[in-house]
Amino acid sequence: VRAAPGRTAELSEEMVGENEVLRRFLAQRFYRNHRVYRMSVKAQRILSQLFQTYSDYPDQLPPHLRREPLPRTLGDYLAGLTDREALAEHRRLFDPMT
């Protein structure tokens, strides 16, 4: 397949048009939806705060995560968190009642 001189499979012209209609629909109704955007901004804020706090105070990290280079370690750690784990971690660091 990789050695083939051109594409071995592709969408028909009709499906290319249908695919474009679907892309526009998703962009307007889903990707740019204010609720989705709001959640995206919240997620960015939470991850930024976690990254900044752990960068400023690495002793709050579990010992196995206190290694160099810290920014890369933090990036890998935060990227591996589920939404629920990130929210729980944020709550542990910033909610004075927990």
Secondary structure as UniProt FT lines:
FT   TURN            2..3
FT   HELIX           13..26
FT   HELIX           27..31
FT   HELIX           34..56
FT   HELIX           58..60
FT   HELIX           63..65
FT   HELIX           70..79
FT   HELIX           83..94
FT   TURN            96..97
//
